[in-house]
Amino acid sequence: MYNNIKGFNKDFKKTICKNIKKFRKEKEIRLMDLAEILEVSPEYLKRIESPNDDKKTCSLTLLYKLSLIFDKKIDDFFKE
């Protein structure tokens, strides 16, 4: 189905997860501190950052908040 869409990365969720963790580390923000800022549990954020946890996904609202905190554009989260 998605094979017909040019440039579609079927692993985009893993890319987003990896970038969230990467951007957090670049800003030198501890996971617990970021969870507090976002008003989510550290466990929830840890699962979002884990590319192997398919059960937890990042909402668009949370991704938008992260983009503001990390001073990134939304599309930066999709780049490998």
N, CA, C and O atoms as CSV, one atom per row, in Angstrom:
chain,resi,resn,atom,element,x,y,z
A,1,MET,N,N,0.823,-1.198,0.000
A,1,MET,CA,C,0.000,0.000,0.000
A,1,MET,C,C,0.870,1.265,0.000
A,1,MET,O,O,0.687,2.149,-0.838
A,2,TYR,N,N,1.820,1.345,0.951
A,2,TYR,CA,C,2.659,2.534,1.045
A,2,TYR,C,C,3.803,2.523,0.045
A,2,TYR,O,O,4.474,3.537,-0.147
A,3,ASN,N,N,4.025,1.387,-0.589
A,3,ASN,CA,C,5.108,1.288,-1.561
A,3,ASN,C,C,4.916,2.229,-2.739
A,3,ASN,O,O,5.873,2.548,-3.444
A,4,ASN,N,N,3.696,2.670,-2.952
A,4,ASN,CA,C,3.406,3.565,-4.065
A,4,ASN,C,C,3.695,5.026,-3.740
A,4,ASN,O,O,3.679,5.870,-4.637
A,5,ILE,N,N,3.953,5.333,-2.496
A,5,ILE,CA,C,4.217,6.713,-2.085
A,5,ILE,C,C,5.717,6.945,-2.138
A,5,ILE,O,O,6.477,6.294,-1.421
A,6,LYS,N,N,6.137,7.859,-2.976
A,6,LYS,CA,C,7.561,8.130,-3.171
A,6,LYS,C,C,8.204,8.599,-1.861
A,6,LYS,O,O,7.718,9.521,-1.206
A,7,GLY,N,N,9.289,7.951,-1.505
A,7,GLY,CA,C,10.045,8.362,-0.329
A,7,GLY,C,C,9.471,7.907,0.993
A,7,GLY,O,O,9.982,8.303,2.041
A,8,PHE,N,N,8.417,7.081,0.993
A,8,PHE,CA,C,7.815,6.653,2.255
A,8,PHE,C,C,8.767,5.741,3.009
A,8,PHE,O,O,9.234,4.736,2.472
A,9,ASN,N,N,9.050,6.094,4.246
A,9,ASN,CA,C,9.919,5.308,5.121
A,9,ASN,C,C,9.026,4.536,6.078
A,9,ASN,O,O,8.438,5.117,6.990
A,10,LYS,N,N,8.922,3.228,5.874
A,10,LYS,CA,C,8.035,2.426,6.726
A,10,LYS,C,C,8.522,2.375,8.169
A,10,LYS,O,O,7.756,2.009,9.061
A,11,ASP,N,N,9.769,2.731,8.413
A,11,ASP,CA,C,10.321,2.753,9.765
A,11,ASP,C,C,10.358,4.167,10.350
A,11,ASP,O,O,11.196,4.461,11.202
A,12,PHE,N,N,9.465,5.035,9.902
A,12,PHE,CA,C,9.499,6.431,10.342
A,12,PHE,C,C,9.301,6.567,11.849
A,12,PHE,O,O,9.837,7.492,12.459
A,13,LYS,N,N,8.540,5.659,12.457
A,13,LYS,CA,C,8.327,5.743,13.907
A,13,LYS,C,C,9.643,5.535,14.646
A,13,LYS,O,O,9.921,6.226,15.627
A,14,LYS,N,N,10.453,4.589,14.182
A,14,LYS,CA,C,11.750,4.347,14.810
A,14,LYS,C,C,12.662,5.558,14.647
A,14,LYS,O,O,13.418,5.904,15.555
A,15,THR,N,N,12.584,6.193,13.489
A,15,THR,CA,C,13.394,7.388,13.244
A,15,THR,C,C,13.006,8.499,14.210
A,15,THR,O,O,13.872,9.172,14.769
A,16,ILE,N,N,11.707,8.691,14.408
A,16,ILE,CA,C,11.228,9.721,15.339
A,16,ILE,C,C,11.714,9.418,16.749
A,16,ILE,O,O,12.205,10.305,17.448
A,17,CYS,N,N,11.575,8.161,17.164
A,17,CYS,CA,C,12.018,7.761,18.512
A,17,CYS,C,C,13.493,8.054,18.722
A,17,CYS,O,O,13.884,8.631,19.737
A,18,LYS,N,N,14.306,7.654,17.761
A,18,LYS,CA,C,15.748,7.877,17.867
A,18,LYS,C,C,16.075,9.362,17.923
A,18,LYS,O,O,16.953,9.778,18.678
A,19,ASN,N,N,15.369,10.166,17.125
A,19,ASN,CA,C,15.635,11.600,17.100
A,19,ASN,C,C,15.199,12.289,18.382
A,19,ASN,O,O,15.861,13.226,18.830
A,20,ILE,N,N,14.112,11.852,18.975
A,20,ILE,CA,C,13.694,12.439,20.251
A,20,ILE,C,C,14.806,12.256,21.279
A,20,ILE,O,O,15.184,13.200,21.973
A,21,LYS,N,N,15.318,11.049,21.368
A,21,LYS,CA,C,16.395,10.775,22.322
A,21,LYS,C,C,17.653,11.560,21.971
A,21,LYS,O,O,18.303,12.126,22.849
A,22,LYS,N,N,17.995,11.594,20.678
A,22,LYS,CA,C,19.192,12.317,20.225
A,22,LYS,C,C,19.094,13.804,20.546
A,22,LYS,O,O,20.041,14.392,21.068
A,23,PHE,N,N,17.945,14.418,20.233
A,23,PHE,CA,C,17.771,15.850,20.479
A,23,PHE,C,C,17.775,16.153,21.980
A,23,PHE,O,O,18.285,17.190,22.404
A,24,ARG,N,N,17.209,15.252,22.776
A,24,ARG,CA,C,17.212,15.441,24.228
A,24,ARG,C,C,18.641,15.434,24.750
A,24,ARG,O,O,19.009,16.266,25.580
A,25,LYS,N,N,19.434,14.508,24.269
A,25,LYS,CA,C,20.828,14.414,24.719
A,25,LYS,C,C,21.641,15.614,24.235
A,25,LYS,O,O,22.515,16.103,24.952
A,26,GLU,N,N,21.353,16.090,23.015
A,26,GLU,CA,C,22.047,17.286,22.513
A,26,GLU,C,C,21.770,18.497,23.399
A,26,GLU,O,O,22.650,19.334,23.602
A,27,LYS,N,N,20.559,18.594,23.923
A,27,LYS,CA,C,20.186,19.713,24.799
A,27,LYS,C,C,20.594,19.457,26.247
A,27,LYS,O,O,20.424,20.311,27.118
A,28,GLU,N,N,21.142,18.251,26.487
A,28,GLU,CA,C,21.571,17.859,27.825
A,28,GLU,C,C,20.442,17.960,28.843
A,28,GLU,O,O,20.605,18.493,29.941
A,29,ILE,N,N,19.285,17.426,28.435
A,29,ILE,CA,C,18.119,17.390,29.313
A,29,ILE,C,C,17.935,15.945,29.778
A,29,ILE,O,O,17.853,15.027,28.963
A,30,ARG,N,N,17.872,15.760,31.067
A,30,ARG,CA,C,17.626,14.416,31.592
A,30,ARG,C,C,16.209,13.973,31.261
A,30,ARG,O,O,15.294,14.794,31.188
A,31,LEU,N,N,16.033,12.685,31.062
A,31,LEU,CA,C,14.725,12.134,30.733
A,31,LEU,C,C,13.691,12.517,31.786
A,31,LEU,O,O,12.563,12.881,31.452
A,32,MET,N,N,14.075,12.437,33.049
A,32,MET,CA,C,13.135,12.768,34.133
A,32,MET,C,C,12.726,14.232,34.079
A,32,MET,O,O,11.565,14.562,34.322
A,33,ASP,N,N,13.665,15.106,33.763
A,33,ASP,CA,C,13.357,16.528,33.681
A,33,ASP,C,C,12.437,16.830,32.494
A,33,ASP,O,O,11.502,17.623,32.604
A,34,LEU,N,N,12.717,16.189,31.368
A,34,LEU,CA,C,11.873,16.397,30.192
A,34,LEU,C,C,10.469,15.875,30.446
A,34,LEU,O,O,9.491,16.512,30.056
A,35,ALA,N,N,10.360,14.731,31.091
A,35,ALA,CA,C,9.046,14.176,31.416
A,35,ALA,C,C,8.256,15.146,32.289
A,35,ALA,O,O,7.052,15.324,32.107
A,36,GLU,N,N,8.940,15.763,33.227
A,36,GLU,CA,C,8.269,16.731,34.108
A,36,GLU,C,C,7.793,17.951,33.312
A,36,GLU,O,O,6.674,18.424,33.511
A,37,ILE,N,N,8.630,18.454,32.421
A,37,ILE,CA,C,8.258,19.601,31.588
A,37,ILE,C,C,7.039,19.268,30.737
A,37,ILE,O,O,6.135,20.090,30.584
A,38,LEU,N,N,7.022,18.052,30.181
A,38,LEU,CA,C,5.934,17.625,29.297
A,38,LEU,C,C,4.701,17.139,30.060
A,38,LEU,O,O,3.651,16.890,29.468
A,39,GLU,N,N,4.843,17.007,31.373
A,39,GLU,CA,C,3.772,16.509,32.235
A,39,GLU,C,C,3.347,15.094,31.850
A,39,GLU,O,O,2.161,14.777,31.756
A,40,VAL,N,N,4.370,14.249,31.630
A,40,VAL,CA,C,4.152,12.825,31.392
A,40,VAL,C,C,5.080,12.067,32.338
A,40,VAL,O,O,6.002,12.646,32.912
A,41,SER,N,N,4.832,10.795,32.490
A,41,SER,CA,C,5.697,10.013,33.377
A,41,SER,C,C,7.014,9.705,32.670
A,41,SER,O,O,7.059,9.602,31.444
A,42,PRO,N,N,8.084,9.560,33.451
A,42,PRO,CA,C,9.366,9.177,32.848
A,42,PRO,C,C,9.275,7.839,32.111
A,42,PRO,O,O,9.922,7.647,31.082
A,43,GLU,N,N,8.474,6.921,32.640
A,43,GLU,CA,C,8.300,5.620,31.995
A,43,GLU,C,C,7.671,5.771,30.615
A,43,GLU,O,O,8.076,5.104,29.662
A,44,TYR,N,N,6.680,6.650,30.514
A,44,TYR,CA,C,6.009,6.905,29.233
A,44,TYR,C,C,7.011,7.479,28.230
A,44,TYR,O,O,7.072,7.029,27.086
A,45,LEU,N,N,7.782,8.457,28.651
A,45,LEU,CA,C,8.767,9.081,27.764
A,45,LEU,C,C,9.850,8.083,27.370
A,45,LEU,O,O,10.297,8.071,26.223
A,46,LYS,N,N,10.270,7.252,28.308
A,46,LYS,CA,C,11.271,6.238,28.003
A,46,LYS,C,C,10.755,5.276,26.935
A,46,LYS,O,O,11.503,4.873,26.044
A,47,ARG,N,N,9.496,4.916,27.022
A,47,ARG,CA,C,8.904,4.017,26.023
A,47,ARG,C,C,8.784,4.716,24.668
A,47,ARG,O,O,8.955,4.076,23.630
A,48,ILE,N,N,8.497,5.993,24.665
A,48,ILE,CA,C,8.430,6.736,23.399
A,48,ILE,C,C,9.812,6.788,22.753
A,48,ILE,O,O,9.932,6.672,21.533
A,49,GLU,N,N,10.839,6.960,23.553
A,49,GLU,CA,C,12.204,7.026,23.027
A,49,GLU,C,C,12.722,5.670,22.560
A,49,GLU,O,O,13.723,5.602,21.847
A,50,SER,N,N,12.061,4.611,22.949
A,50,SER,CA,C,12.508,3.268,22.585
A,50,SER,C,C,11.976,2.885,21.205
A,50,SER,O,O,10.765,2.750,21.032
A,51,PRO,N,N,12.855,2.707,20.225
A,51,PRO,CA,C,12.401,2.377,18.869
A,51,PRO,C,C,11.795,0.980,18.767
A,51,PRO,O,O,11.140,0.659,17.776
A,52,ASN,N,N,12.009,0.152,19.783
A,52,ASN,CA,C,11.492,-1.214,19.740
A,52,ASN,C,C,10.145,-1.380,20.425
A,52,ASN,O,O,9.602,-2.484,20.453
A,53,ASP,N,N,9.597,-0.307,20.978
A,53,ASP,CA,C,8.300,-0.372,21.654
A,53,ASP,C,C,7.226,0.135,20.700
A,53,ASP,O,O,6.979,1.338,20.610
A,54,ASP,N,N,6.601,-0.775,20.001
A,54,ASP,CA,C,5.574,-0.401,19.030
A,54,ASP,C,C,4.245,-0.028,19.674
A,54,ASP,O,O,3.357,0.496,19.001
A,55,LYS,N,N,4.099,-0.291,20.959
A,55,LYS,CA,C,2.830,-0.007,21.635
A,55,LYS,C,C,2.685,1.467,22.002
A,55,LYS,O,O,1.568,1.974,22.097
A,56,LYS,N,N,3.786,2.144,22.204
A,56,LYS,CA,C,3.728,3.569,22.556
A,56,LYS,C,C,4.146,4.406,21.363
A,56,LYS,O,O,5.202,4.189,20.768
A,57,THR,N,N,3.325,5.338,21.035
A,57,THR,CA,C,3.657,6.270,19.965
A,57,THR,C,C,3.533,7.685,20.493
A,57,THR,O,O,2.866,7.942,21.495
A,58,CYS,N,N,4.173,8.568,19.817
A,58,CYS,CA,C,4.186,9.972,20.206
A,58,CYS,C,C,3.027,10.694,19.511
A,58,CYS,O,O,2.872,10.602,18.293
A,59,SER,N,N,2.234,11.397,20.277
A,59,SER,CA,C,1.141,12.165,19.682
A,59,SER,C,C,1.700,13.388,18.957
A,59,SER,O,O,2.821,13.821,19.223
A,60,LEU,N,N,0.930,13.920,18.067
A,60,LEU,CA,C,1.339,15.119,17.346
A,60,LEU,C,C,1.508,16.294,18.309
A,60,LEU,O,O,2.400,17.123,18.128
A,61,THR,N,N,0.663,16.364,19.320
A,61,THR,CA,C,0.771,17.426,20.321
A,61,THR,C,C,2.095,17.327,21.073
A,61,THR,O,O,2.779,18.330,21.279
A,62,LEU,N,N,2.449,16.108,21.481
A,62,LEU,CA,C,3.701,15.913,22.189
A,62,LEU,C,C,4.890,16.206,21.281
A,62,LEU,O,O,5.871,16.809,21.717
A,63,LEU,N,N,4.808,15.789,20.038
A,63,LEU,CA,C,5.880,16.062,19.091
A,63,LEU,C,C,6.052,17.569,18.892
A,63,LEU,O,O,7.175,18.062,18.790
A,64,TYR,N,N,4.949,18.289,18.839
A,64,TYR,CA,C,5.002,19.749,18.700
A,64,TYR,C,C,5.682,20.379,19.926
A,64,TYR,O,O,6.524,21.266,19.786
A,65,LYS,N,N,5.312,19.919,21.111
A,65,LYS,CA,C,5.949,20.445,22.330
A,65,LYS,C,C,7.451,20.164,22.324
A,65,LYS,O,O,8.256,21.022,22.683
A,66,LEU,N,N,7.813,18.952,21.913
A,66,LEU,CA,C,9.227,18.593,21.832
A,66,LEU,C,C,9.973,19.482,20.842
A,66,LEU,O,O,11.116,19.868,21.087
A,67,SER,N,N,9.328,19.804,19.730
A,67,SER,CA,C,9.972,20.667,18.736
A,67,SER,C,C,10.251,22.048,19.318
A,67,SER,O,O,11.273,22.659,19.004
A,68,LEU,N,N,9.360,22.539,20.152
A,68,LEU,CA,C,9.565,23.837,20.799
A,68,LEU,C,C,10.690,23.766,21.829
A,68,LEU,O,O,11.528,24.665,21.901
A,69,ILE,N,N,10.707,22.707,22.617
A,69,ILE,CA,C,11.737,22.541,23.648
A,69,ILE,C,C,13.111,22.382,23.017
A,69,ILE,O,O,14.085,22.974,23.481
A,70,PHE,N,N,13.190,21.579,21.957
A,70,PHE,CA,C,14.474,21.295,21.321
A,70,PHE,C,C,14.842,22.321,20.255
A,70,PHE,O,O,15.929,22.254,19.682
A,71,ASP,N,N,13.949,23.268,19.983
A,71,ASP,CA,C,14.163,24.278,18.954
A,71,ASP,C,C,14.431,23.615,17.598
A,71,ASP,O,O,15.400,23.930,16.907
A,72,LYS,N,N,13.535,22.686,17.243
A,72,LYS,CA,C,13.622,21.943,15.984
A,72,LYS,C,C,12.317,22.091,15.221
A,72,LYS,O,O,11.271,22.381,15.801
A,73,LYS,N,N,12.394,21.886,13.919
A,73,LYS,CA,C,11.184,21.836,13.102
A,73,LYS,C,C,10.627,20.420,13.186
A,73,LYS,O,O,11.371,19.467,13.416
A,74,ILE,N,N,9.329,20.287,13.001
A,74,ILE,CA,C,8.705,18.966,13.067
A,74,ILE,C,C,9.375,18.003,12.099
A,74,ILE,O,O,9.595,16.840,12.439
A,75,ASP,N,N,9.700,18.466,10.909
A,75,ASP,CA,C,10.290,17.542,9.927
A,75,ASP,C,C,11.683,17.073,10.318
A,75,ASP,O,O,12.169,16.080,9.775
A,76,ASP,N,N,12.345,17.771,11.258
A,76,ASP,CA,C,13.648,17.319,11.737
A,76,ASP,C,C,13.544,15.957,12.422
A,76,ASP,O,O,14.499,15.181,12.415
A,77,PHE,N,N,12.396,15.672,13.008
A,77,PHE,CA,C,12.200,14.404,13.711
A,77,PHE,C,C,12.099,13.225,12.738
A,77,PHE,O,O,12.295,12.077,13.136
A,78,PHE,N,N,11.798,13.502,11.480
A,78,PHE,CA,C,11.622,12.458,10.480
A,78,PHE,C,C,12.912,12.160,9.704
A,78,PHE,O,O,12.961,11.202,8.932
A,79,LYS,N,N,13.933,12.959,9.901
A,79,LYS,CA,C,15.179,12.804,9.139
A,79,LYS,C,C,16.069,11.752,9.771
A,79,LYS,O,O,16.256,11.714,10.988
A,80,GLU,N,N,16.616,10.894,8.912
A,80,GLU,CA,C,17.525,9.846,9.405
A,80,GLU,C,C,18.926,10.379,9.546
A,80,GLU,O,O,19.829,9.645,9.947
